[in-house]
Amino acid sequence: MGQRLGHISTTSGTGEILDRIFVHDYVLEVEIGVHHNEKGVTQRVRFSVDIDILPNPEELDDDIDRTLDYDYVINGIKAIISHGHINLVETLAEEVAQHCIAHPRAERVEVVIEKLDKDPGAVGVQIVRRKQES
């Protein structure tokens, strides 16, 4: 299954309309894990990230610089994993969430990270962070 990118609209707890950008089913090789057999090797990790964002206050005019771009999420994930081995999936999820929520338009982020090579199937973590929690 390939990665899915998208954009939808939702509402906040106060009824405020928020837009949502997402990257789903994005799989990368990651050096992750606390066990001896996980050191010095990579594992397939699937990332799914949903970011609720404030509507753009100005017209987009079909200009990518006026939006929160999918590449902001993807490049952030790549930068985080490029720093080397990460012990905990929870640490990786928190770093991805903090990167995403740091964007000025981001209000809420949901991050799901799954280790795909763990027997008997995928295991992982799901976290939600809001702007005021960062």
N, C-alpha and C positions, 0 to 999 in steps of 0.2 A: 504494500500500500504506500503510495507516495504522499508527500506532505500536502496539506490543504491550507490555503490562505483564504481569508474572508473578512467581511465587514458587515455587521448588522446593527440594528438599534435596539436599545433596551431602556429600562427606567431604573432610577436609583430608589433607595428606600424612601426618599422624600417626594417621589413622583417626578423628579427631574429627568428629562429625556437624556440618555447617554448613548453614544455610539459605541460599538464594540469592534475591535480589530482582533483577529485571531490567527494563530499559526498552530495547526493541528498535525499530529502524526509526523513530526520532523525527527528523523532518526540520524544520529551521529555516533561515531566510535568515540568512547570516552574512557579515560583512565579513572576508574572509580571503584571503591570498595575497601573494606577494612580487613578482609581475610587475606592470608598469605598468598593464596592462589589468585588473588585479584590485583596484586602488586606487579607493576611492570608490563601489564597487558591492557588491552582495551576491551570494552564490552559495548554492545549495541544498546543505546539509550534512546527512548522515544520521548520527545518533548511536545506538550500541548499547552499553549498559552493563550488565555483570553484576557484582553485588557479593555475595561470600560473607560471610555474617554469622554471628555466634555466636547460638545459639538464645536466645530471650528467657528470662531467668532467672525471670520472674514470669508469671503467667497474663495473657493478652492481654485477657480480658474484653471482647472486641470493641471495644477502645478504640484508635483510631489513634495516640494519643500514646504507646503502648507498643511501637511497632514502628518500623522504618526505612521510612518512607513513600516511595512513588514520587515524590511531589512534592518530596522532599528532593533527588532526582537532577535532576528536570526544572527546578526553581527554581534549582538550582546552575548548571546549564548556561545558563539564561537570564541569570543574574547575570554569569557569565563573559563571555558575548558582548556584554552591554550596555556593557562598558567600552570598546568601540570595536574598531578594526581589529586583527587578529591576523595576523602574517606567516605562521607555520608551523602546519601541521596538528599537528605533533608538540607544539608549545607548547600548543595547545588541548587535545589529549589529556592531556597532563601536568596541566594545571590541573583538568580534569574528574576525573581520577584522584585528585589530591590532595584535592579537595573531598569525594569519596566516601569515601576511606580515613580521613578525619578523623572520620567518625562513630564513636562509641564501640564500636558492635557490629560494624563492618566489619573484616574480616580480610584480604580480598583483593579486588581490583577488576580487571576487564578492560574496557578501553575500545576501541571500534572507531569511527573517524571516517572518513567517506567524503565526498569532494567529488563531487557528482553531475553537475556541469555541465562537467567536464573531458573533452575528447575523448580517446579514442573512447568512454569510459565512466567508471564510478566508479573513483577512485583514493583512497588513504587510508593510514591507519596503524592498527596495533593494538598496544596496550601492556598489560602486566600489572604491577600493583604490589601488594605485600604490606605489612601493617601495619609490620613491622620496617624496611621500606625507606623509609618516609615520614619 
